[in-house]
Amino acid sequence: MTTSLLDAALVEETAKKSSLLWVRGPGPAPARALWHVWHDGAVWVVGGPGEQPLEGLELRDGGIATVTARSKDSGGRLVVWPARVSEPAAHSPEWTAAVAELRGKRLNAPDAEELPARWAADCRVLRLAHEGPATQRPEAYPEGSGAEPPRPSAALTRGGVPSGLPVARRRR
């Protein structure tokens, strides 16, 4: 088997088994965890109002995204691959088949019966097709951890421990 066939098999297997993938667009925005389905040889995601946010990722029809999948065993990065982004027209046969799969995986939808109509009107359904060799995979990882510093947020604090919070004493 050639490396490209091994990469394709690894991409398909990890995408089928994973509930989340990290997707990064071509811009400077950090990767974002997205739920997805594997359908018809590609990853499919839906985003927009009432769904997962896709803003800032700059995922455009015909563009390239970088997709990262983790290992189900260790939880660590397993494979990173380039994906060609396509956005089929709403209600096309390809879109309808993918939406049927996505609808089955959508948890806690407030309007489960109306999902296809809402997605067609307000959301984006994107196909991310594996294109080219994996940039990271077993036996081909870059040096270093790949960790990024936390993004600025009001939720991040570096102050002292509140006085009302019990603190465990250190053992000597």
C-alpha positions as CSV (number, residue, x, y, z in Angstrom):
1,M,0.0,0.0,0.0
2,T,1.2,3.5,-0.7
3,T,1.4,6.2,1.9
4,S,-1.5,8.0,0.3
5,L,-3.7,4.9,0.6
6,L,-2.6,4.5,4.2
7,D,-3.4,8.2,4.9
8,A,-6.8,7.9,3.3
9,A,-7.6,4.8,5.4
10,L,-6.4,6.5,8.6
11,V,-8.4,9.7,7.8
12,E,-11.6,7.7,7.1
13,E,-11.2,5.5,10.2
14,T,-10.5,8.4,12.6
15,A,-13.3,10.5,11.1
16,K,-15.8,7.7,11.5
17,K,-14.8,6.9,15.1
18,S,-14.4,10.5,16.4
19,S,-17.3,12.7,17.5
20,L,-15.3,15.9,17.2
21,L,-12.7,17.1,14.7
22,W,-10.6,20.3,15.0
23,V,-10.9,22.4,11.9
24,R,-8.8,25.4,11.0
25,G,-9.4,27.5,8.0
26,P,-6.8,29.3,5.9
27,G,-6.8,32.4,8.1
28,P,-5.2,33.1,11.4
29,A,-8.1,32.0,13.5
30,P,-7.4,29.0,15.8
31,A,-8.8,25.6,15.1
32,R,-12.3,25.0,16.3
33,A,-13.8,21.7,17.5
34,L,-16.8,20.7,15.3
35,W,-19.1,17.8,15.5
36,H,-19.5,16.1,12.1
37,V,-20.5,12.9,10.2
38,W,-18.5,10.9,7.8
39,H,-20.7,10.4,4.7
40,D,-19.9,9.6,1.1
41,G,-16.1,9.7,1.6
42,A,-15.9,13.0,3.4
43,V,-16.5,14.9,6.6
44,W,-19.7,16.9,6.7
45,V,-20.4,19.7,9.2
46,V,-23.3,22.1,9.7
47,G,-22.9,25.6,11.3
48,G,-24.8,28.8,11.7
49,P,-27.5,30.3,13.9
50,G,-28.6,27.7,16.4
51,E,-25.8,25.4,15.4
52,Q,-22.0,25.3,15.9
53,P,-20.3,28.6,15.0
54,L,-18.2,28.7,11.8
55,E,-17.5,32.4,11.8
56,G,-13.8,33.3,11.7
57,L,-12.8,30.0,10.2
58,E,-13.0,31.4,6.6
59,L,-14.3,28.1,5.2
60,R,-15.1,28.9,1.6
61,D,-16.3,26.8,-1.3
62,G,-13.2,25.5,-3.1
63,G,-10.9,26.5,-0.3
64,I,-8.6,24.4,1.9
65,A,-9.0,23.6,5.6
66,T,-6.8,21.7,8.0
67,V,-8.5,18.9,9.9
68,T,-7.1,17.3,13.1
69,A,-8.5,14.1,14.5
70,R,-7.6,12.6,17.9
71,S,-7.0,9.0,18.9
72,K,-9.9,7.3,20.7
73,D,-7.4,5.4,22.9
74,S,-5.1,8.2,24.1
75,G,-7.1,11.3,23.3
76,G,-4.0,12.8,21.6
77,R,-3.6,14.1,18.1
78,L,-3.5,11.2,15.7
79,V,-3.7,12.6,12.2
80,V,-3.8,16.0,10.5
81,W,-4.8,16.4,6.9
82,P,-5.7,19.0,4.3
83,A,-9.4,19.0,3.2
84,R,-11.0,20.6,0.2
85,V,-14.1,22.6,1.3
86,S,-17.3,22.5,-0.8
87,E,-20.7,23.9,-0.1
88,P,-23.4,22.1,-2.2
89,A,-26.6,24.0,-3.0
90,A,-29.4,23.5,-0.5
91,H,-31.8,20.7,-1.5
92,S,-29.4,19.2,-4.1
93,P,-29.2,15.4,-4.0
94,E,-25.8,15.6,-2.3
95,W,-27.0,18.1,0.3
96,T,-30.1,16.2,1.0
97,A,-28.3,12.9,1.6
98,A,-25.7,14.6,3.9
99,V,-28.4,16.5,5.9
100,A,-30.2,13.2,6.5
101,E,-27.0,11.9,8.1
102,L,-26.3,15.1,10.0
103,R,-29.9,15.2,11.3
104,G,-29.5,11.7,12.8
105,K,-26.4,12.8,14.7
106,R,-27.7,16.2,15.9
107,L,-28.3,16.0,19.6
108,N,-31.0,18.0,21.5
109,A,-32.3,19.9,18.5
110,P,-35.2,22.1,19.6
111,D,-36.8,21.7,16.2
112,A,-35.9,18.2,15.0
113,E,-38.6,18.0,12.4
114,E,-37.7,21.4,11.0
115,L,-33.9,21.0,10.8
116,P,-33.6,20.6,7.1
117,A,-35.7,23.6,6.3
118,R,-33.8,25.7,8.9
119,W,-30.4,24.5,7.8
120,A,-31.3,25.4,4.1
121,A,-32.5,28.9,5.1
122,D,-30.0,29.9,7.8
123,C,-27.0,27.6,8.0
124,R,-24.1,26.3,6.0
125,V,-23.7,22.6,5.3
126,L,-20.1,21.9,4.3
127,R,-18.2,18.9,2.8
128,L,-14.6,18.6,3.8
129,A,-13.0,16.1,1.5
130,H,-9.5,14.6,2.2
131,E,-7.0,16.0,-0.3
132,G,-3.4,15.2,-0.4
133,P,-1.1,13.5,2.1
134,A,-1.6,13.8,5.8
135,T,0.7,16.4,7.2
136,Q,0.9,14.7,10.6
137,R,0.4,11.0,11.4
138,P,2.0,8.2,13.4
139,E,5.8,8.2,12.7
140,A,5.5,11.7,11.1
141,Y,4.8,14.1,13.9
142,P,6.6,17.4,14.3
143,E,8.9,18.2,17.2
144,G,7.3,19.9,20.2
145,S,3.9,19.7,21.8
146,G,1.9,21.9,19.4
147,A,0.2,23.5,22.4
148,E,-1.0,27.0,22.0
149,P,-1.5,29.6,24.7
150,P,-5.1,30.2,25.9
151,R,-7.0,32.8,23.9
152,P,-7.9,36.0,25.7
153,S,-11.1,35.7,27.6
154,A,-12.9,37.1,30.7
155,A,-13.1,33.6,31.9
156,L,-9.4,33.3,32.4
157,T,-8.1,34.7,35.7
158,R,-4.7,34.7,37.4
159,G,-5.7,36.2,40.7
160,G,-5.4,34.8,44.2
161,V,-7.6,32.1,45.6
162,P,-10.8,33.5,47.1
163,S,-10.8,33.6,50.9
164,G,-13.9,31.5,51.2
165,L,-12.5,28.6,49.1
166,P,-10.9,25.8,51.3
167,V,-7.3,25.1,50.3
168,A,-5.8,21.7,50.9
169,R,-2.6,21.8,52.9
170,R,0.5,20.5,51.4
171,R,2.0,17.3,52.9
172,R,5.7,17.5,53.9
